[in-house]
Amino acid sequence: MKNTLDQDRNELYALGDELFIHPQLGYKEFTNKKILTEYFESHGLRVTDLGFRTAFKVSVGSGSPRIGLIAELDAIPTLGHPFANKDDYAAHSCGHSTQCAIMAYTLVKLKDIVKKGTVTLYFTPAEEFTDIAFRKQLIRKGEIRYIGGKVNMQAAGQFDEEDLLIHLHTMGQSDYHFSLNSALSGFVYKEITFKGKATHAAVAPDKGINALNAFVLFDNALNMLRETFREEDFIRIHGILSTGGQTVNSIPEKTVYECYVRSMNEKALRETAARVDNAAKCCAKAIGASVSIRTTPGYLPMHQNRAINDIIRKNMLKYCKPEEIHDGEISMAAGDIGDLSLFKPTVQFGYSGFAGNCHGKDLCIVDKQRAYLEPAKIVYDTVKYLLDHEDYVNKIKQDFTPAMTKEEYLAYLG
Ligand SMILES: [Zn+2]
């Protein structure tokens, strides 16, 4: 006999289709929020607004254990995607619309069976680190404090009462059926401005201070630092020189280097970011230039909770063979789910059913059973298990140590 998730699958697919064709960028996801709110209301569930323009949550049940589910609302600019928004090319080329449909449908189905415990589904805005000028405006207006949606929500303590968090993300086109225990890197964004003194480049270079040379010195220092990076920290520094100088016949007065510093290890990330700053300051000083550094926190590395993933794996194996699960992938991609994983036992698993590349104009859903129904059943079965085994949840909580204190986190965010 088919279970209840199978019976109403067309409702799930219709919700997914509706969300997929209404993409909006972070903090602008009002249409998806409306579609989801109406969906919940049609099932007798009320949504609670969480601020930050579009964040909201929906709960079923009461008391412990407390399980948090996470779905991302936002799209990403993708030129040429068939459903790209005409204003800013926003498209669901990262498949976040499918997360929202899966989690919303699963919560509605869980409503009927939760006897003890609470399941809260959080809809989080602005996971993609994009549309920065608009978000900086929002920061100036006080509507948000940080670029990433979950970062704002985490800093405001919105996940504090959860025992654990479950999230999922499409793998895009993949040879695997599912992925599990994948690591994600963390990053910070830096804008490093070297200032020198412009003079005639041919007549009076002796009277100038060459800001481009300060950068060249610094770039060499970065290369020398690279040999000190430990393999296990997966550190990457990559950037562009967005301003090289002002005119060829003058000594460059100003150069601007923009870069990301990435690592799989949050301590190494913070230490490396500090070493980059130190190198920039010392290299500028070495030739009499000055430097200003603007750092914008990106996201922190993702740590997966193995005990939760053990339950998810058992539920995945209802649909595939063990070798069809990609276990323990190390990805240099980053997401703001990483910030949450430092404070709560957290997982993000990957699902298939797509063709094309994530963030590509060709990303589309080709197998609805894999892209919607199977992940919904996996979340449903996993949550059901956790609600029925409070001792298992308590053990997960006991074994978990946060990677940093809230104070350290807020200090890091600046
Ligand atoms: Zn994504």
Residues whose N, C-alpha, C, O or C-beta is under 5 A from the ligand:
A	BS01	ZN	C94
